[in-house]
Amino acid sequence: MNNRVHQGHFARKRFGQNFLNDQYIIDCIVNAIHPQRGEAIVEIGPGLGALTEPVGERIDEMTVVEIDRDLAARLQTHPFLGPKLTIFQQDAMTFDFAALAAEKGQPLRVFGNLPYNISTPLMFHLFSYVGSIRDMHFMLQKEVVNRLVAGPGSKAYGRLTVMAQYYCQVIPVLEVPPESFTPAPKVDSAVVRLMPYATLPHPVESVRVLSRITTEAFGKRRKTLRNSLGHLFTAEALEEMNIDATLRAENITVAQYCQLANWLSANPQPQES
């Protein structure tokens, strides 16, 4: 059990804590983020400060969001970081990133080693604030990064892929082995860069409709569109959009999902509740 204690802190399983301690990997991540003075830098889940310290050395102030009260208190009293940090001891899933960007007068640069157990819902939370975010750099389970960067036709391609690529340009940065952490997780990790588009390449009338279509299509991903989305789109409608009704959810491009969403917004179904 004591291998879960790092720098005097016991990793809490319920927060999904794994502490980064590989200096080479840390340097690579900080160089990828490339923080500059005067930018609105925000770290989610700073933990023991593995990334907070080297980022903090390059800038004069930054904001951190940390759910763990003990870790937030440690950062508050950190000899050189403490004075530079504005610490929010709260769950990032409840954090208002738009309010912070408004206060800072500029879009945020967000980064973090995200706990595996909340990484997907947290990214959906962040996507709702893309207008207030310049870029995001996250350490995630490699499988999640594979899903973010996937193209149509692959097993990794899913709802998260479509929604992430709707909002952002997604760029893989580097892979991180389990031994870079204490305790070592049972999975490989990777770092990804998400850059919200200034102008969306495929804007939709309603993100809620896009979200609904992707949820329903990928909820029955083994079925053809005729079966998974037949209650929303007639065969004629799909043909009109030049979308093959015999394809499965994973074969439809982001642009085509946006086309489907816009068609449905313009032609709401009477049976929609």
Secondary structure, DSSP 4 states (H G I P E B T S, - for coil): -GGGEETTEEPPGGGT--EE--HHHHHHHHHHH---TTSEEEEE--TTSTTHHHHHHH-S-EEEE---HHHHHHHHT-TTTGGGEEEE-S-GGG--HHHHHHHHTS-EEEEEE--TTTHHHHHHHHHTTGGGEEEEEEEEEHHHHHHHH--TTSTT-SHHHHHHHHHEEEEEEEEE-GGGEESPPSS-EEEEEEEE-SS-SS--S-HHHHHHHHHHHHHTTTSBHHHHSTTT--HHHHHHTT--TTSBGGGS-HHHHHHHHHHHHHS--TT--
